Amino acid sequence: MRIVIAEDSALLRAGLSRLLTEEGHQVVASVGNAVELHHAVSREVPDLVVLDVRMPPTFSTEGIDAAHRLKKEHPDLAVLVLSQYVEHRNATALLTSGMGGIGYLLKDRVSDVAAFLTDIERVAAGGTAFDPEVVRQLFTKARRSDPLTELTDREREVLETLAQGLTNAGIADRLHMSVSGVEKHVNSIFAKLNLPRDSDRSRRVRAVLLYLESTNAFISSDPD
């Protein structure tokens, strides 16, 4: 896999580059700001970009803005945001765009290198990888009834595997179902979660976001 890293910390850039290279990937460019990132993407045509949210010159939203622009200009380019911050500007639009190959992980919460590498592979393959804390902060609203309560146990199992980035065929194999059976469950999930008839990929992403928000809220809520 051809990867471009955009991170203003030289030490973190070097560490990521070494980790990814040792895993057999090719780091074709390693840059420290958004301007160099755009040049590198145009020049190297990578499969994946790993970038921070805050980069020079203002250390505000250069990274997330760049991620949003890159996905619009290169829809097939996989983008993984790896940051200490949850930046609202353009982040919600990025995550709900309906496009695949998107991830947003928090540096301080990446404690398992193997899981991180798996997330990279998933995003590069067109899947998604969202830290539940990112989802919580972006989608925190007034407390409402859990939309997942309408789902059957089987539909919740399907949604859980969907959140792991599996395709319908992968879900069928994991849950020992037929692909047509999975498709029926997925369509039922969309209907029960009141997801509009947008693109199938967009609805899958929105369903996963609802699942992550719901399960994270349940896990982190205080006991009665």
C-alpha positions as a Markdown table, in Angstrom:
| # | Residue | x | y | z |
|---|---|---|---|---|
| 1 | Met | 0.0 | 0.0 | 0.0 |
| 2 | Arg | 1.3 | 3.5 | -0.9 |
| 3 | Ile | 0.9 | 5.9 | 2.0 |
| 4 | Val | 1.4 | 9.6 | 2.6 |
| 5 | Ile | 1.8 | 10.8 | 6.2 |
| 6 | Ala | 1.0 | 14.4 | 7.1 |
| 7 | Glu | 2.0 | 15.2 | 10.7 |
| 8 | Asp | 3.8 | 18.3 | 12.1 |
| 9 | Ser | 5.5 | 16.3 | 14.8 |
| 10 | Ala | 8.8 | 15.0 | 13.3 |
| 11 | Leu | 9.1 | 12.3 | 15.9 |
| 12 | Leu | 5.5 | 11.0 | 15.3 |
| 13 | Arg | 6.1 | 11.2 | 11.5 |
| 14 | Ala | 9.2 | 9.1 | 11.8 |
| 15 | Gly | 7.5 | 6.6 | 14.2 |
| 16 | Leu | 4.5 | 6.1 | 11.9 |
| 17 | Ser | 6.7 | 5.8 | 8.9 |
| 18 | Arg | 8.9 | 3.1 | 10.5 |
| 19 | Leu | 5.8 | 1.2 | 11.8 |
| 20 | Leu | 4.1 | 1.2 | 8.4 |
| 21 | Thr | 7.3 | 0.3 | 6.5 |
| 22 | Glu | 8.0 | -2.6 | 8.8 |
| 23 | Glu | 4.5 | -3.9 | 8.0 |
| 24 | Gly | 5.4 | -4.0 | 4.3 |
| 25 | His | 3.7 | -0.7 | 3.3 |
| 26 | Gln | 5.4 | 2.0 | 1.2 |
| 27 | Val | 5.5 | 5.5 | 2.7 |
| 28 | Val | 5.9 | 7.5 | -0.4 |
| 29 | Ala | 5.9 | 10.9 | 1.3 |
| 30 | Ser | 6.1 | 12.3 | 4.8 |
| 31 | Val | 5.2 | 16.0 | 5.2 |
| 32 | Gly | 4.6 | 18.5 | 7.9 |
| 33 | Asn | 1.8 | 20.7 | 6.6 |
| 34 | Ala | -1.3 | 20.8 | 4.4 |
| 35 | Val | 0.2 | 22.5 | 1.5 |
| 36 | Glu | 3.0 | 19.9 | 1.2 |
| 37 | Leu | 0.3 | 17.2 | 1.6 |
| 38 | His | -1.7 | 18.3 | -1.4 |
| 39 | His | 1.5 | 18.4 | -3.5 |
| 40 | Ala | 2.5 | 15.0 | -2.3 |
| 41 | Val | -1.0 | 13.5 | -3.1 |
| 42 | Ser | -0.9 | 15.0 | -6.6 |
| 43 | Arg | 2.6 | 13.8 | -7.2 |
| 44 | Glu | 2.6 | 10.3 | -5.6 |
| 45 | Val | -1.1 | 9.2 | -6.1 |
| 46 | Pro | -1.2 | 7.2 | -2.8 |
| 47 | Asp | -3.7 | 4.7 | -1.7 |
| 48 | Leu | -4.0 | 6.1 | 1.8 |
| 49 | Val | -3.3 | 9.4 | 3.6 |
| 50 | Val | -2.7 | 9.5 | 7.4 |
| 51 | Leu | -3.0 | 13.0 | 8.7 |
| 52 | Asp | -3.3 | 15.1 | 11.8 |
| 53 | Val | -6.1 | 17.7 | 12.4 |
| 54 | Arg | -3.9 | 20.7 | 13.5 |
| 55 | Met | -0.9 | 21.6 | 11.4 |
| 56 | Pro | 1.0 | 24.7 | 10.4 |
| 57 | Pro | 0.7 | 27.6 | 9.9 |
| 58 | Thr | -2.2 | 28.2 | 12.3 |
| 59 | Phe | -2.5 | 24.8 | 14.0 |
| 60 | Ser | -6.3 | 25.0 | 13.9 |
| 61 | Thr | -8.2 | 23.1 | 11.2 |
| 62 | Glu | -5.7 | 22.7 | 8.4 |
| 63 | Gly | -5.7 | 18.9 | 8.6 |
| 64 | Ile | -9.5 | 18.2 | 8.7 |
| 65 | Asp | -10.0 | 20.8 | 6.0 |
| 66 | Ala | -7.5 | 19.1 | 3.9 |
| 67 | Ala | -9.1 | 15.7 | 4.5 |
| 68 | His | -12.5 | 17.1 | 3.4 |
| 69 | Arg | -11.0 | 18.6 | 0.2 |
| 70 | Leu | -9.0 | 15.5 | -0.6 |
| 71 | Lys | -12.1 | 13.2 | -0.4 |
| 72 | Lys | -14.0 | 15.6 | -2.7 |
| 73 | Glu | -11.2 | 15.8 | -5.2 |
| 74 | His | -10.1 | 12.1 | -4.9 |
| 75 | Pro | -13.1 | 10.0 | -3.8 |
| 76 | Asp | -11.2 | 6.8 | -4.1 |
| 77 | Leu | -8.4 | 8.0 | -1.8 |
| 78 | Ala | -8.6 | 6.5 | 1.7 |
| 79 | Val | -8.1 | 9.1 | 4.5 |
| 80 | Leu | -7.4 | 8.3 | 8.1 |
| 81 | Val | -7.4 | 11.3 | 10.5 |
| 82 | Leu | -5.2 | 10.6 | 13.5 |
| 83 | Ser | -5.3 | 13.4 | 16.0 |
| 84 | Gln | -5.4 | 14.4 | 19.7 |
| 85 | Tyr | -8.5 | 16.5 | 19.0 |
| 86 | Val | -12.1 | 16.1 | 17.8 |
| 87 | Glu | -12.4 | 19.0 | 15.3 |
| 88 | His | -16.0 | 19.8 | 14.4 |
| 89 | Arg | -15.3 | 21.9 | 11.4 |
| 90 | Asn | -15.8 | 19.7 | 8.3 |
| 91 | Ala | -15.5 | 16.5 | 10.5 |
| 92 | Thr | -19.2 | 15.9 | 10.5 |
| 93 | Ala | -19.5 | 16.4 | 6.8 |
| 94 | Leu | -16.5 | 14.1 | 6.3 |
| 95 | Leu | -17.9 | 11.3 | 8.4 |
| 96 | Thr | -21.5 | 11.5 | 7.0 |
| 97 | Ser | -20.5 | 12.1 | 3.4 |
| 98 | Gly | -21.4 | 8.5 | 2.5 |
| 99 | Met | -18.0 | 7.9 | 1.0 |
| 100 | Gly | -16.0 | 4.9 | 2.1 |
| 101 | Gly | -12.3 | 4.8 | 3.0 |
| 102 | Ile | -12.6 | 7.2 | 6.0 |
| 103 | Gly | -11.3 | 6.9 | 9.5 |
| 104 | Tyr | -10.9 | 9.2 | 12.6 |
| 105 | Leu | -8.9 | 7.9 | 15.5 |
| 106 | Leu | -7.6 | 9.7 | 18.6 |
| 107 | Lys | -3.9 | 9.3 | 19.3 |
| 108 | Asp | -4.2 | 9.0 | 23.0 |
| 109 | Arg | -6.8 | 6.2 | 22.7 |
| 110 | Val | -4.7 | 4.1 | 20.3 |
| 111 | Ser | -3.3 | 1.5 | 22.7 |
| 112 | Asp | -3.2 | -1.6 | 20.5 |
| 113 | Val | -0.8 | -1.4 | 17.5 |
| 114 | Ala | -2.3 | -4.5 | 15.9 |
| 115 | Ala | -5.8 | -3.0 | 16.1 |
| 116 | Phe | -4.5 | 0.3 | 14.6 |
| 117 | Leu | -2.9 | -1.6 | 11.7 |
| 118 | Thr | -6.2 | -3.5 | 11.2 |
| 119 | Asp | -8.0 | -0.1 | 11.1 |
| 120 | Ile | -5.6 | 1.2 | 8.5 |
| 121 | Glu | -6.2 | -1.9 | 6.3 |
| 122 | Arg | -10.0 | -1.5 | 6.7 |
| 123 | Val | -10.0 | 2.2 | 5.7 |
| 124 | Ala | -7.6 | 1.5 | 2.8 |
| 125 | Ala | -10.0 | -1.2 | 1.6 |
| 126 | Gly | -12.9 | 1.3 | 1.5 |
| 127 | Gly | -14.3 | 0.7 | 5.0 |
| 128 | Thr | -14.5 | 3.0 | 8.0 |
| 129 | Ala | -12.8 | 3.3 | 11.4 |
| 130 | Phe | -14.3 | 5.7 | 13.9 |
| 131 | Asp | -13.3 | 6.1 | 17.5 |
| 132 | Pro | -16.5 | 6.1 | 19.6 |
| 133 | Glu | -15.3 | 9.2 | 21.4 |
| 134 | Val | -15.2 | 11.1 | 18.1 |
| 135 | Val | -18.7 | 10.0 | 17.3 |
| 136 | Arg | -19.9 | 11.0 | 20.8 |
| 137 | Gln | -18.5 | 14.5 | 20.6 |
| 138 | Leu | -19.7 | 15.1 | 17.1 |
| 139 | Phe | -23.2 | 13.7 | 17.6 |
| 140 | Thr | -24.0 | 14.6 | 21.2 |
| 141 | Lys | -27.6 | 15.8 | 21.4 |
| 142 | Ala | -30.3 | 16.0 | 23.9 |
| 143 | Arg | -30.9 | 12.5 | 25.4 |
| 144 | Arg | -33.4 | 10.6 | 23.3 |
| 145 | Ser | -34.7 | 7.0 | 23.3 |
| 146 | Asp | -32.2 | 4.6 | 21.9 |
| 147 | Pro | -33.1 | 4.0 | 18.2 |
| 148 | Leu | -31.5 | 0.5 | 18.5 |
| 149 | Thr | -34.3 | -0.7 | 20.8 |
| 150 | Glu | -36.5 | -1.3 | 17.7 |
| 151 | Leu | -34.0 | -3.8 | 16.3 |
| 152 | Thr | -34.3 | -7.5 | 16.8 |
| 153 | Asp | -31.4 | -9.5 | 18.4 |
| 154 | Arg | -30.4 | -10.7 | 14.9 |
| 155 | Glu | -30.5 | -7.2 | 13.4 |
| 156 | Arg | -28.3 | -6.0 | 16.3 |
| 157 | Glu | -25.8 | -8.7 | 15.5 |
| 158 | Val | -25.9 | -7.7 | 11.8 |
| 159 | Leu | -25.4 | -4.1 | 12.7 |
| 160 | Glu | -22.5 | -4.9 | 15.1 |
| 161 | Thr | -20.7 | -6.8 | 12.3 |
| 162 | Leu | -21.5 | -3.9 | 9.9 |
| 163 | Ala | -19.8 | -1.6 | 12.4 |
| 164 | Gln | -16.7 | -3.8 | 12.1 |
| 165 | Gly | -16.4 | -2.9 | 8.4 |
| 166 | Leu | -17.6 | -6.2 | 7.0 |
| 167 | Thr | -19.3 | -6.5 | 3.6 |
| 168 | Asn | -22.7 | -8.3 | 3.3 |
| 169 | Ala | -20.7 | -11.4 | 2.2 |
| 170 | Gly | -18.4 | -11.1 | 5.2 |
| 171 | Ile | -21.4 | -10.7 | 7.5 |
| 172 | Ala | -23.1 | -13.7 | 6.0 |
| 173 | Asp | -19.9 | -15.8 | 6.6 |
| 174 | Arg | -19.5 | -14.5 | 10.1 |
| 175 | Leu | -23.1 | -15.1 | 11.2 |
| 176 | His | -23.7 | -18.2 | 9.1 |
| 177 | Met | -26.4 | -16.6 | 7.0 |
| 178 | Ser | -27.2 | -16.3 | 3.3 |
| 179 | Val | -26.2 | -13.0 | 1.6 |
| 180 | Ser | -29.8 | -12.4 | 0.7 |
| 181 | Gly | -30.7 | -12.9 | 4.3 |
| 182 | Val | -28.2 | -10.3 | 5.3 |
| 183 | Glu | -29.5 | -7.9 | 2.7 |
| 184 | Lys | -33.0 | -8.2 | 4.1 |
| 185 | His | -31.8 | -7.5 | 7.7 |
| 186 | Val | -29.7 | -4.5 | 6.5 |
| 187 | Asn | -32.7 | -3.0 | 4.7 |
| 188 | Ser | -34.8 | -3.6 | 7.8 |
| 189 | Ile | -32.2 | -1.9 | 10.0 |
| 190 | Phe | -32.2 | 1.1 | 7.6 |
| 191 | Ala | -36.0 | 1.3 | 7.9 |
| 192 | Lys | -36.1 | 1.0 | 11.7 |
| 193 | Leu | -33.4 | 3.7 | 12.1 |
| 194 | Asn | -35.3 | 6.0 | 9.8 |
| 195 | Leu | -32.4 | 6.4 | 7.4 |
| 196 | Pro | -33.4 | 8.2 | 4.2 |
| 197 | Arg | -33.0 | 6.5 | 0.9 |
| 198 | Asp | -29.6 | 8.0 | 0.0 |
| 199 | Ser | -26.8 | 5.9 | -1.4 |
| 200 | Asp | -26.5 | 2.5 | 0.2 |
| 201 | Arg | -22.9 | 3.4 | 1.4 |
| 202 | Ser | -24.2 | 6.6 | 3.0 |
| 203 | Arg | -26.9 | 4.7 | 4.9 |
| 204 | Arg | -24.4 | 2.1 | 6.0 |
| 205 | Val | -22.1 | 4.8 | 7.4 |
| 206 | Arg | -25.0 | 6.5 | 9.2 |
| 207 | Ala | -26.2 | 3.2 | 10.7 |
| 208 | Val | -22.7 | 2.5 | 12.0 |
| 209 | Leu | -22.5 | 6.0 | 13.5 |
| 210 | Leu | -25.8 | 5.5 | 15.3 |
| 211 | Tyr | -24.6 | 2.1 | 16.6 |
| 212 | Leu | -21.3 | 3.6 | 17.9 |
| 213 | Glu | -23.1 | 6.6 | 19.5 |
| 214 | Ser | -25.7 | 4.3 | 21.1 |
| 215 | Thr | -23.3 | 1.7 | 22.5 |
| 216 | Asn | -20.7 | 4.3 | 23.6 |
| 217 | Ala | -23.5 | 6.2 | 25.5 |
| 218 | Phe | -24.6 | 3.0 | 27.2 |
| 219 | Ile | -21.2 | 2.0 | 28.2 |
| 220 | Ser | -20.2 | 5.4 | 29.6 |
| 221 | Ser | -23.5 | 6.3 | 31.2 |
| 222 | Asp | -23.6 | 6.5 | 35.0 |
| 223 | Pro | -25.6 | 3.8 | 36.8 |
| 224 | Asp | -29.0 | 4.7 | 38.1 |
